[in-house]
Amino acid sequence: MEFRQHVSLAPFTTFEIGGPARWFAEAATEADVEAAVDFAAERKLRLFVLGGGSNLLVSDAGFDGLVLRIALRGVQVDGAVLSAAAGEDWDALVARSVDAGLGGLECLSGIPGTVGGTPVQNVGAYGQEVSRTICTVRAFDRTSGKWVDLSNADCGFAYRRSRFNQGADRDRFIVSRVTYALGQNAPAAVTYADLKHYFKNRGAAEPCLQQVRAAVLEIRLGKGMVVSPQNPERRSAGSFFKNPVVASSELPRIAAAVDVPEAEVPRYPAGTAAVKLPAAWLLERAGFIKGYRLGAAAVSSRHTLALTNQGGATASDIAALRDAIQARVRQLFGISLEPEPVWVA
């Protein structure tokens, strides 16, 4: 494994933004991961683990430490159990599961990034979350210096959260492999409103896995949420803000803030006396409509939740737009929006 200095991180991110890493290396084996951890410890360097670069915003100054890009490869299929190395392309794995007739990941088609990032963020979309199918996560525990196999319960999954990105265990584990327990000949999941609407208009009562995957890809592309040369707004990190969860009792106040009937505030159940609000609705009511632009940073013209690099944008440009949105939504609704992408500085 080679340790290089002053490597630009922009080419490794979907935003295509970011300064240099002081040190940079790629791990193709678990032994490489251990060597990188030792390298950083010996030199008292901070260590940042990089996957597909689809859920982060790297500062213009870069990262004054070691960036370790996970490049482990390998996929094994044993009946309905799918095991993949952390460096495998996520969408390619979803395609493979669908082709094998294994249900459970089809609605997660088109999400950029690698396998290793899916348990960290508890990746979810269109009615599915990886936490429903993950059975084990293999990772290097930087605290004990040993490899561990964590069960689903060990991972502490919640909405867009896990043990890997919260609290004292944040940055403690380096994921090398994820195993998913899928459904053999399982029916495709069509529970999300966008998918129901898509198939209702096409007369498909019981679409198969391949049809649902194709539908999700088409819907995502229409919203500019696919990293593809055909997508002019591909330089983004996907949905930039998490959908906030608020007490149901807050709905009258939120409706009054924009002078609409309470019934017109979109919401989804989120536990006892709580609801989840679409962050996109909050942005639009706060004036950040599709196409809103602040310099070279903009709200996507196709999807309100995607902040985009229109070409030549810096991390500071994206951060300025992020801050403006958060400030206005907080002022108008009293809600603090939480960004999904990780800030790397």
N, C-alpha and C positions, 0 to 999 in steps of 0.2 A: 504493500500500500504506500502511495506517494503522498507526502504532505507538502502542499504548495502554498506560497504566500501571495497575498494581495490579489485574490481572485474575485472578479466582479460577480455579484450575486443576481443581478438583473436577469441574465439569461436563464436562471434556474427558477424564476417565479412567473406565474401567469399574469401578474401585473406588469411584468417587464420593467420593474423598478427596483433600485437598490444599489447601495455602495458596495465596496469590497469587503471580503472576509480577510482578516489578518492571516489566518491559516485556513486551509481547505483540504479535505480528504474525502474519498469515497470508500465505503465499506461494502465489499462483495461477499464477505463471510462473517460469521460470528466472531472468529478470531480477530478480524479487522476491527470490529466494534470494541473489543477489549483493548486492542492496541491503541485505538484513538482515545479511549478514556484514560489510559495510562499516560499518553502523550500530553493530554491537557492537564492532568494532575501534576505531572513532573514540572511543567512550566507555569503552573498556577493560572491556567487559561480558563475562561468561561467556555462552556461547550454548548453549541446549539445543534440539534438534530434536524436535518432537512429531508423531507420526503419529496412529494411532487411539486412543492412550491405553490400550491393552489389556495392555501388558506393563510397567507401571511403577507405582511407589508414590511419590507426591509427599509430602514432609514437611509437617508442619503449619505450618512457617514459610514454606513456599513456596520460590521460586527467586529469588535476588537477582541477576538478570541478564535476558537476553532469551530468551523462549521463542518459537520460530518454529514455527508449525503449518503442516505441508505440505498444501496444498490443490490441488495440480496435478491436472488431470483429462485424460482422453483414453485411448481403447483402440483399437488397430489389430490386425486379424487378416489374416495373409498365409499362406494355406494352414494349415499346422500350427504356425505361429509366431505367438505372442500377445504383444503389447507393450502395457504399461499404465503410465500415469503413477503416481507414488508416492502420490498422494492418493486413488486409486480404492479403493473398498471391496473388501476381499479376498474375502469370500464371494460377492459379486456377480460377481467375475471368475471364480471357480471355477464358479459356476452357468453363466456364459456359455460357458466351455470345455466343460462337459459337454453343454450344449445343441447345441454345434457338433460334437459327436462326437470331441472331442480328449481323449485320455487322458493322465494324469500328475499331475493335481491333485485328482481326485475324492475321495480320502481326506482331503484338507485342508479339506473342507467344514465350515462352522460355526465356523471359527476367527475370532475378532473381530480387528479391526485393519485396516490399510491395506497396499497393495502394497509401499510403501517399506520397511516393517518386515520383510518376508519374507526378504530376503537377509541382513539384519543378524543376525537370530536363527537363520538357517537353519531356518525353521519346518518342523516335521514332526509327523505324527500318523498312526496306523493303518497304518504300514508305508511311508509316503511322506515324502520331504523335498524342499523346493524346490531344493536343490542339484543334484538329479538332472535338473532340467529347465531351470534358468536358463542362458542362453547369454551374456547381457551385462547389465551394470548400468551405467547412466549416472549420474554423480555429479559434484558440485562438489568439487574437491580444495582444501581450505582452506589447505593448505601451499603449493601452487603458484599458487593463485588462478585455476585453469583447470578447464574441464569435461573429464572423461575418460570413456572407455567401457572398462569393465573386463570381461575375459573370465571365464568360470567359474573357470579356474585362478588368475586374479589375485585372486579373492575369498577364497581360503584357507579353504574350507568344512570344518567338522568337526561333530561332534554338538553342536547348538544353539550353534555358534560360527561366526565368520567373521572376516575381516580387519577388518570394520567395528566389531566390539565387543571386540577383543582388542589388547593390547600398545600399541606406539607409535602405531598407526594408529587406535586407538579415538577416535571423534569427529572424525576427520580429514575424512571424506567425508559429503556430504549427498546422499542418493539422490533422483533426480528421475524415473527411469524404469527399469523392469525388463522384459527380454524373455525369454520362455519358449519353448523348443522342445518341443512336445508330440507325441503320437502320433496320427496320423490313423487312425481306425477301430481304435484299439488296444483290446485287452481290458482290462476293469476290473481293478484290483489288489485281490485278496482274499488277502492273506498274513498279516494280523494276526489273532491268536486271537479277538478279539471279533467281527470280521467273519465269520470262518469259522464260528463258533458261531451267529451270527445267521442266516446263509443255510442252514446245515445243518438248522436247526429249521424252515425254510420250504421246503425242498426245491428251492432254486434252485441248480442246479449251476454255471451260468455266468452270473451276473448282469451286466447291462449297466451302463454308466456311471451312468445315472440311478438305477438301483436301489441302487448302491453309495453314491452321494451321499445318497439318502434314508435308507439304513441308518445312515450315519455321523451324520447329523443327529439321527436318532431315538436312537441310542446316546448321543450327546453331551448331548442334552436330558435323557435319563434319568439322566445323571451330574451334571446341573446345570452343564454346561460350555458353555452357549449363552447369549449376551447377548440375552435376550428378555423382554418383559413377562410371559410365561407362566412364567418361571423365577424363583421367589421368592429364589433365592440368586445372582442375576445380578451382584451387586456384588462382583466378584472379578477376579483377573488370570489366571484359568485355573490350570493346574498351577503351583504356587508353587516347587517344588524340582525340580532336574534329577535324573534317575536317575544315581546314582554308578557309576563304573567302578572295579572293584577287581581285584586279582590273584586268580586262581583259588585260589591257596594260602591265601587268607584265609577261604574258605568254612567250613572246620571251626570256626574261631574264632567266626565270625559265628553259626553254628548253635548252638554251645555257649552263646553269650550269652543265648539265649532258650530253651535246652533243647529243641531240636527236632532231628530227624535232618538230616544235611547235605542229603539228597535233597529235603527239603521246603523248602529255601531257593530261591525262584524266581530264575532268572537267565537271561540271554541272552548269546550269544557276543559278545565285544567285542575281537576281535583275538587275537594270540598270548598265551596264558596269562592272559587277562583276561576278566572277565564284567561285564555291566551288571546292577545290582540295581534292582528297582522301589522307588522312594523311598516309595511308598504302603505297601508291606509293612513297611519300616523304621519308618515313623510309627506304624502300627497296633501293631506289636510293642513300640514304646516308650510305648504308652498314649494316643496321640493318635488316637483312633477317630473315626469320623464323628459329627459333632454336638458334639465337644469344644468347650467355650466358655471364653474368657478375656475377661470383660467383654463388649463389643460386637463383639469379633473371635472368629471361630469357624472350626473345620474344617467344611467343607461336610457336610451330612447325606447327600449323595449321592455325593461323591467325596473321598476322603481327602486328595488332593494340593491341593485348592482351599481356600485361606484366604479367608474371606468377611467382608464388612462387613454385620453383621446389622441395621444401621440406627443411624446416629449414631456409628459407630466413627471414631476418629482414626488418623492414620498411626502414632502412638505405640502405639496398641492393637494394630494389625497387627504392628508391629515387636516388641512384647513377646511375642506368640504365636510369631512367627518365631524369636526368640532362645531361647525355652523349648524349642521343638522341636529346634533345632540342638544345644543344650546336652545334651539328654537322649539324642539319637541318637549324639552324639559320645561321651558317657559310656558308653553301653551297647554300641555297636558299634565305636567308634574310627573312625567315618566322619564327615567334615565335609560336610554337605549344602550345596550351592550354590544360592542362590535364582535363579529365572529372571527375575523382574521387576527392572527397573532402579530403583535408589533415587535419587530426584531431590531434592536439598537445596541 
